[in-house]
C-alpha cells in the first residue's frame, strides 16, 4: 500500500466489532514509524484520513485496499 490508496478497515471477527469504521473508507496519508512496538520489523502502520473526518493510524493487516478483492 502507498500514499493516496483508498482503504477500508477489516479485522478478524475474533476481535469483535469496530462500529466507528463500519461502512467508511479512508485514504492513506503516510507511513508511520513503528518505533517502540514489539512488532516494529514485521508490520507497517499508516496514517489514515477516514471519510467520517477522523484521522487514525492503523496496522497494515487491518487495512484492505479498495478494489482488491
Beta strands, then each sheet from edge to edge (+ up, - down):
strand 1: 6-9
strand 2: 26-32
strand 3: 45-50
strand 4: 55-59
strand 5: 63-65
sheet 1: 4+ 3- 2+ 1- 5+
end
